[in-house]
Amino acid sequence: MLLPLLPNERPVQSVVERLDPATLSRLEKEHEEGLSSADILAFFERYEVKFSEATLRKYVQLGLLPRSVRVGTKGKHKGSQGRYPATVIRQILRIKEMMADSLTIEQIQREFLFVRGDIEELERVLARIFESLEQTSRERARAGAASRSVAHDLAEVKSLARELLSKLEGIEARLKARAELSRPAAM
């Protein structure tokens, strides 16, 4: 039986409960250009999630997270800044959850995250491609040069892309389930 909370006590929430999918989606939409390491650390600090720059660097070095992309800063002699895809927050949360489930970094590398980041990147790239093609198609339609076959082909390819992503995620889920079943039970 659970004891009742004291008047000023909050229930302990997991990281996932504090960072619901809507919050993460909003962050990703607001930061499509990516996040700096300082942005990532500030985000986790705001939600009281322990995470350091050293851990970020370690996860990148181990291949658990993507490397940052250098992006030039506007203005003379401003240099450039490393930007991580906004989905890196979700990846960090997944890693933290798996480690809380007693998985080692080696197990995480080998069994779970070997394709997740690539699938997410593929989804982002496909979304950009479809957005660009749809915009071009709309512009041509306004000019009277669009054909129905292009619109039909685009809809068909989008359907195939959704099917591809779904199948890849299904394969990953099955491999993950098999890896979890093969792990010795925690005592």
N, C-alpha and C positions, 0 to 999 in steps of 0.2 A: 504494500500500500504506500502511495506517495504521501509525504507530509505536506500540509498546506503551506503556501508561501507566506513569509512574514510580510507585514504591511508595505515596506519599502523594497521588497525583494522582487526581482524579475526572474521569470523562468529562463534557464540557460537555453540558448538557441544555437543550433549548429550554424556553421558558416552558410550553408545552403538556405536555411530558413531566413537568415538575415539578408541574404542576397538572392531574392526571388528572380525568376526568369524575366519578368517585366523590367526590373531594375537593370539587369544585365543587357537586355535588348535596347533599352533607352540609352545606356552608356555607349553601346556599340554604334548606334545610329548617330549620336551626338559627336562621336570621335571617329568618324569614318577615315579620317586622315591618319589615325593612329594615336598612340599614347607614348609619352616619354617615360623613362624609368621613374622620374619624379612624380608624374601623373599616376602611375601604377601604385607607387608607395603611398601617395596621398589618399588614393581611393581605399586601399586596405586599412589605412589608419582611421579614416572616417568611419569604417564599419567595425573597428576594433578587431581586425584580423592581423595576427602577428605575421609579418613578412618583411624581410630586409633586402637591401640592394645586393648584399653578398649572396643571398639565396637566389635572387633573380639571375645574377651572373652565373651561379653554379648550375641552375636549371638550363640556361642557354648553352653553357659549355657541354653539358651532358646530353644535349639534343632533346630535352623534354619540352623546350619552348623554342620558337623561331628566333633567329637573330634579328636585331633591329635593322632598319633600313635608314641610311643617312638621307636626310631631307634638308635642303638648303633653306636658310632663314632669310626672309626678305630684308633688304637693307644692305648698305655697303659694309663690308668687313664683318658681317654678323656670323659667318660660318655656317655650320650645319648641325643638326641634332638627330640623334637616333630615335626612330619611331617604331614601336611594336604594334602589330595589329590589335585592335581593341578586344578581339576574342581571346587575347592572352590572359585576361582576367578569368574567363571560364576555365581555361587550361590550368591555371594556377590553383583554382578552387578544386578541380578534379584531382590534381596531384595531392593537395592537402587532404582531401577526403580519403584517397587511397592509402596515404601514409597513416591516417588515423585508423584505418582498417588493418594496420600492421603490415602493409606491403613495403618492401624495400625499394629503393630507387631503381635498383637493377631489375626487379620484377616489373616495376611500372614501365621502365624502358622497353623491356622485352615483351611483355604480355599485353599492355593496355594502350599505350600512347603511340604505338609505332605508326599508326596511320591517321589517328583522329585529327591532328593538326592539318594534315594534307587534305583530308576530306573537307574540313571547314574552309581551307584556302580555295579548293576547287569550287565550292559553293559560292564563295565571294567572287571569284573570277567569272564564273558562269553568269552570276547576277549582273556584273558590269557589262559583259558581252551582250546579254539580252537587252539590257537597258539601252545600250548604244544602238543595237540593231532596231529596236522598237522606235527610238527617237528618229533615226534615219528614215524608217518606213513611214512614220507620221508626217515627216517633212516632205517626202516624195508624194504622199497622198494629197497633201495640201496643194502641191504643184501639179497634181493630176497625173503623175507618172508612176504611181504605185500599182502593183498588180495584186490580185487576190491570191495568186499562187505564193507570193512572198509571205503574206500574212498567214496562209495555211501552213507553209513550210516552217515558219517561225514557231507557230503554236505546236506543231508536231515535234520540233527539236526541243522545245521547252519541256514537253511531256517526257521525252526520252531522257533529258537531263535529270528531271525529278526521279524517274525510275532508276537511273544510274546511281544517283546519290542514295536513294533508298536501299538499293541492293548492296552498295558498299557499306552502308551503316549496318545492314543486317548481317553481312559477313563479319564485320568487326564485332558486333554484339555476340554472335555465336562463338567466335574465337575467344572473346573475353569470358563468356560463360564457361567454356571448356577450361580456360586457365584458372578460373576461380574454383571450379570443381576439383581440379588436380592439385590445388594448394592444400597442404595439411591443415586440418582444423586447428584453430587457436585454442589453447587450453584455458 
